[in-house]
Amino acid sequence: MFQFGWFCFFFLILVGLNANTADAVECALDRIACELVCEDGTRNDTTIGTRDWKRCWPGSPSHIAEAERIRRETSLVWVFKRRNSHTIHLQLYSQKRRGWVWPAPQRVWILSNDEIFERSINCKKNEKICYGAWIKNRSSYYWGCGYDCKQGCKDCCYTCGSGRTNTYNLNP
């Protein structure tokens, strides 16, 4: 991006700065700036070519608001409370993307005390995510959809972007 910025600067000098050329170059640079700064997917396509490139510049109020909107739509906060003496293993499972598991396919979150366990995950907008929990070394005793999400469940799924789950009490 730095090298491209220098190219634009020298382009202005080479073209000259008469009124018509400067106006055309400014308009082109507005379009380039918006596309470069916002190419990460957070750009507001309506700003491209409107000569209002500062609206999509990082740190601008609209860029921050857009990033916050995207963060809310692509995250979900899960809340659990363990209320028994057993160590509980926990995973979250995407119902849309096969094999997509939080924290990872071969990892689990471990709940081993009575504190509230809270995790925010990144997910795809409107993706259905279900939780599965089970007593360590006893996957036949489970909550939600259980180990590897092989059990049916009622009220154990949320939609990505819905904010925060209710607190799930994992009682014996």
C-alpha positions in Angstrom: 0.0 0.0 0.0 2.9 2.4 0.8 4.4 1.9 -2.7 1.0 2.3 -4.3 0.6 5.6 -2.4 3.9 6.9 -3.8 2.8 5.9 -7.3 -0.4 8.0 -6.9 1.6 11.0 -5.7 4.0 10.8 -8.7 1.0 10.3 -11.0 -0.4 13.6 -9.8 2.9 15.3 -10.6 3.2 13.8 -14.1 -0.4 14.5 -15.1 -0.2 18.1 -14.0 -2.7 19.9 -11.8 -5.0 21.8 -14.1 -8.6 21.9 -12.8 -10.1 19.2 -15.0 -7.2 16.7 -14.5 -6.9 17.3 -10.8 -10.7 16.7 -10.4 -10.5 13.5 -12.4 -7.4 12.3 -10.5 -9.0 13.2 -7.1 -12.0 11.2 -8.0 -9.9 8.2 -9.1 -7.8 8.4 -5.9 -11.0 8.5 -3.8 -12.0 5.3 -5.5 -8.6 3.7 -5.0 -8.3 4.8 -1.4 -11.6 3.3 -0.5 -10.8 0.0 -2.3 -7.4 -0.3 -0.7 -8.4 0.6 2.9 -11.5 -1.4 3.0 -10.5 -4.5 1.0 -10.8 -6.6 4.2 -14.5 -7.0 3.6 -15.6 -4.2 5.9 -15.9 -1.6 3.2 -19.2 0.1 2.5 -19.5 -0.3 -1.3 -21.7 2.7 -1.5 -18.8 5.0 -0.6 -16.6 3.9 -3.5 -16.5 6.6 -6.1 -18.5 9.1 -4.0 -15.4 11.2 -3.2 -16.1 10.4 0.4 -13.2 7.9 0.9 -12.6 9.1 4.5 -15.8 7.2 5.5 -14.0 3.9 5.1 -10.7 5.0 6.5 -9.6 2.9 9.5 -10.6 4.7 12.7 -13.4 6.7 11.1 -16.7 6.5 13.0 -18.4 4.7 10.1 -15.5 2.2 9.7 -15.6 1.5 13.4 -19.4 1.1 13.4 -19.3 -1.2 10.4 -16.6 -3.3 12.1 -18.6 -3.5 15.3 -21.7 -4.6 13.3 -19.8 -7.3 11.6 -18.3 -8.5 14.9 -21.8 -8.7 16.5 -23.1 -10.7 13.5 -20.2 -13.1 13.6 -19.8 -13.9 17.2 -21.7 -15.6 20.0 -21.1 -15.6 23.8 -21.8 -18.9 25.5 -22.3 -19.1 29.3 -22.2 -22.3 31.5 -22.2 -23.1 35.2 -21.0 -26.4 36.5 -23.0 -27.6 39.5 -21.6 -31.0 40.4 -18.4 -32.6 41.6 -17.4 -34.1 38.3 -15.0 -32.6 35.7 -17.0 -31.7 32.7 -15.8 -31.6 29.1 -17.4 -29.1 26.7 -17.4 -28.5 23.0 -19.5 -26.3 20.6 -20.5 -27.7 17.2 -21.5 -26.0 14.0 -24.6 -27.5 12.5 -23.8 -26.0 9.1 -20.1 -26.6 8.6 -19.3 -30.3 9.0 -16.5 -31.0 11.5 -16.3 -27.4 12.7 -15.8 -27.6 16.5 -14.8 -25.1 19.2 -12.3 -25.0 20.8 -11.0 -27.5 18.2 -11.9 -31.0 17.0 -9.4 -32.7 19.4 -9.7 -30.2 22.3 -12.2 -29.5 24.9 -12.9 -26.8 27.5 -12.7 -28.2 31.0 -15.2 -27.1 33.6 -13.9 -28.2 37.0 -15.2 -25.7 39.5 -18.5 -23.9 40.3 -17.5 -20.7 38.6 -19.3 -19.3 35.6 -17.6 -20.4 32.4 -18.0 -17.9 29.6 -16.6 -18.0 26.0 -17.0 -15.8 23.0 -16.6 -17.6 19.7 -16.3 -16.3 16.1 -18.8 -17.9 13.7 -20.6 -17.3 10.5 -23.6 -15.0 10.5 -26.8 -16.9 11.2 -24.9 -20.2 11.7 -26.5 -22.6 14.1 -24.2 -23.7 16.9 -25.0 -26.3 19.5 -23.2 -27.2 22.7 -22.3 -30.7 23.9 -21.0 -31.4 27.4 -20.2 -34.7 29.2 -18.6 -36.0 32.4 -14.9 -36.7 31.8 -14.5 -40.4 30.8 -18.2 -40.9 30.9 -19.7 -39.6 27.6 -22.9 -41.5 28.3 -23.7 -38.8 30.9 -24.2 -35.7 28.9 -25.9 -32.3 28.4 -26.9 -30.6 25.2 -26.0 -32.8 22.2 -23.3 -34.6 24.1 -20.0 -36.0 23.0 -19.4 -35.3 19.3 -22.9 -33.9 19.1 -24.3 -37.4 18.6 -27.4 -36.9 20.8 -30.5 -35.0 20.1 -31.1 -31.9 22.2 -33.8 -29.5 23.1 -32.8 -25.8 23.5 -29.0 -26.4 23.2 -28.5 -24.4 20.0 -28.2 -20.7 19.3 -27.8 -18.7 16.1 -24.5 -16.9 15.5 -25.1 -13.2 15.9 -27.8 -13.5 18.6 -25.5 -12.1 21.3 -25.3 -14.1 24.4 -26.8 -17.4 25.4 -28.7 -18.1 28.6 -26.6 -19.6 31.4 -26.7 -23.3 31.0 -26.6 -25.0 34.5 -24.8 -28.4 34.1 -26.4 -30.2 37.0 -26.0 -33.9 37.8 
